[in-house]
C-alpha cells in the first residue's frame, strides 16, 4: 500500500542481437516474462520504458522487432531516444552505423506509438475517480497533478492544490 502501481523498466531494444551489442544483461524473452509477471501482480499498473533507435547494427528487421514488442507489451508510454555517438564509448567503434535520417524516421514511428499508447491508457480511466497528487501550480486555469500510476491530470480550480492529495 506504500508503493505506487507504476514501474519504469528500460527495454532499449526489442531485438536480442541489438541487446547483446548494447551489452544488456537480459534477453527479450526475459524482459517479456518480467513485464507479464508485473502486470499480473500489480493491478492498474502504469508501465513506462526507454527505447533506443539507431544503435550501430540495428537492421530494419531488428527495428521491426522493437516496434512489434512495443506494440504488444502493455506500456502506458515510452521514452524514445535516438542513438548518438559518444566519444570514448565502445559503440563508436561498432560497424554498421545507422544513418541519422533512418534513426530519426524510426524514432518518429515509436514516438507516435507511444502517444497512442499513452492516450489508450488514459482513456481507461475516463469516468473514474482516482486520487491525484497535485505537484505544481496552475496552467491555463488547470491545477496539475499525477495519479499513482503516473497519469498526468489537470483539473479546473481556483484553489492552489500544490502538495495535496485529492480524490
C-alpha positions as CSV (number, residue, x, y, z in Angstrom):
1,X,0.0,0.0,0.0
2,X,3.0,2.3,0.3
3,X,4.2,1.8,-3.3
4,X,2.7,3.3,-6.4
5,X,1.4,1.0,-9.1
6,X,4.0,2.3,-11.5
7,X,7.2,0.9,-13.0
8,X,9.7,2.3,-15.4
9,X,11.6,-0.6,-16.8
10,X,14.1,0.3,-19.6
11,X,14.0,-2.1,-22.6
12,X,16.2,-0.2,-25.1
13,X,15.5,-2.7,-27.9
14,X,13.1,-5.5,-28.7
15,X,15.8,-7.4,-30.6
16,X,18.2,-9.8,-28.9
17,X,21.1,-9.2,-31.3
18,X,20.8,-5.4,-30.6
19,X,20.6,-6.0,-26.9
20,X,23.7,-8.2,-27.0
21,X,25.5,-5.5,-28.9
22,X,24.4,-3.0,-26.2
23,X,25.8,-5.3,-23.5
24,X,22.4,-5.6,-21.9
25,X,22.2,-8.5,-19.4
26,X,18.8,-9.7,-20.5
27,X,17.0,-11.1,-23.5
28,X,13.7,-10.1,-25.0
29,X,12.1,-13.2,-23.5
30,X,13.4,-12.5,-20.0
31,X,12.2,-8.9,-20.2
32,X,8.8,-10.0,-21.5
33,X,8.4,-12.5,-18.7
34,X,9.3,-9.9,-16.1
35,X,6.7,-7.5,-17.6
36,X,4.0,-10.1,-17.7
37,X,4.7,-11.1,-14.0
38,X,4.5,-7.4,-13.0
39,X,1.2,-6.8,-14.8
40,X,-0.4,-9.8,-13.1
41,X,0.9,-8.8,-9.7
42,X,0.1,-5.1,-9.8
43,X,-3.4,-4.0,-10.6
44,X,-3.8,-0.8,-12.7
45,X,0.0,-0.8,-13.4
46,X,1.4,2.2,-15.2
47,X,4.3,0.9,-17.2
48,X,6.9,3.0,-18.9
49,X,10.1,2.1,-20.7
50,X,13.0,3.6,-22.7
51,X,13.6,2.6,-26.3
52,X,16.7,3.5,-28.4
53,X,16.8,3.5,-32.2
54,X,19.7,3.7,-34.5
55,X,22.2,1.8,-32.4
56,X,25.0,0.5,-34.6
57,X,24.0,-2.6,-36.4
58,X,20.3,-2.1,-35.9
59,X,18.8,-3.5,-39.1
60,X,15.3,-2.9,-40.4
61,X,14.4,-6.4,-39.1
62,X,15.7,-5.5,-35.6
63,X,13.8,-2.3,-35.6
64,X,10.6,-4.2,-36.6
65,X,11.2,-6.5,-33.6
66,X,11.3,-3.4,-31.3
67,X,8.2,-1.9,-32.9
68,X,6.3,-5.1,-32.6
69,X,7.3,-5.7,-28.9
70,X,6.5,-2.0,-28.1
71,X,3.0,-2.5,-29.6
72,X,2.4,-5.9,-27.9
73,X,3.6,-5.1,-24.3
74,X,1.2,-3.2,-22.1
75,X,3.2,0.0,-21.9
76,X,1.4,3.1,-20.9
77,X,4.1,5.2,-22.6
78,X,7.8,5.1,-23.5
79,X,10.6,7.5,-24.0
80,X,12.3,7.2,-27.4
81,X,16.0,8.0,-27.8
82,X,18.0,8.2,-31.0
83,X,21.5,6.8,-30.7
84,X,24.2,9.3,-30.9
85,X,27.9,8.7,-30.8
86,X,29.7,9.5,-27.5
87,X,33.5,9.8,-27.7
88,X,35.2,7.0,-25.8
89,X,32.4,4.5,-25.8
90,X,32.7,1.1,-27.3
91,X,29.7,1.7,-29.6
92,X,31.5,4.3,-31.6
93,X,33.8,1.5,-32.9
94,X,31.0,-0.8,-33.9
95,X,30.4,-1.4,-37.6
96,X,27.2,-0.7,-39.5
97,X,26.4,2.8,-38.1
98,X,22.8,3.6,-38.8
99,X,22.3,6.8,-40.9
100,X,20.7,9.6,-38.7
101,X,17.9,10.0,-41.2
102,X,16.9,6.3,-40.8
103,X,17.2,6.6,-37.0
104,X,15.0,9.7,-36.9
105,X,12.3,8.1,-39.0
106,X,12.3,5.1,-36.6
107,X,12.1,7.4,-33.6
108,X,9.1,9.1,-35.2
109,X,7.3,5.8,-35.6
110,X,7.9,4.8,-32.0
111,X,7.0,8.3,-30.7
112,X,3.7,8.1,-32.4
113,X,3.0,4.6,-31.0
114,X,3.9,5.9,-27.5
115,X,1.4,8.8,-28.0
116,X,-1.3,6.3,-28.9
117,X,-0.5,4.0,-26.0
118,X,-0.5,6.9,-23.6
119,X,-3.9,8.0,-24.9
120,X,-5.3,4.5,-24.7
121,X,-4.0,4.1,-21.1
122,X,-5.6,7.4,-20.0
123,X,-8.9,6.6,-21.7
124,X,-9.3,3.5,-19.5
125,X,-9.8,6.0,-16.6
126,X,-12.5,8.2,-18.2
127,X,-15.4,8.4,-15.8
128,X,-13.3,7.2,-12.9
129,X,-12.4,9.0,-9.7
130,X,-8.8,8.4,-8.7
131,X,-6.5,10.1,-6.1
132,X,-4.3,12.8,-7.6
133,X,-1.2,14.3,-6.0
134,X,-1.1,17.9,-7.2
135,X,2.5,18.8,-7.7
136,X,2.7,22.1,-9.5
137,X,0.9,25.4,-9.8
138,X,-1.6,26.4,-12.4
139,X,-1.6,26.3,-16.2
140,X,-4.4,27.9,-18.2
141,X,-6.8,27.6,-15.2
142,X,-6.0,24.0,-14.5
143,X,-4.2,22.6,-11.5
144,X,-1.7,19.9,-12.5
145,X,-1.1,16.6,-10.8
146,X,-0.3,12.9,-11.2
147,X,-2.1,9.7,-10.2
148,X,-0.3,6.8,-8.5
149,X,0.1,5.0,-11.9
150,X,1.7,8.1,-13.4
151,X,-1.2,9.6,-15.4
152,X,-1.0,13.3,-15.7
153,X,-4.1,15.1,-14.7
154,X,-5.4,18.7,-14.9
155,X,-8.5,19.9,-13.1
156,X,-10.1,23.3,-13.2
157,X,-9.6,25.0,-9.8
158,X,-9.0,28.5,-8.5
159,X,-7.6,27.0,-5.3
160,X,-3.9,26.2,-5.0
161,X,-3.8,22.4,-4.6
162,X,0.0,22.1,-4.6
163,X,1.2,19.2,-2.4
164,X,-2.4,18.0,-1.8
165,X,-3.7,14.5,-2.5
166,X,-7.3,14.7,-3.7
167,X,-9.6,12.1,-5.0
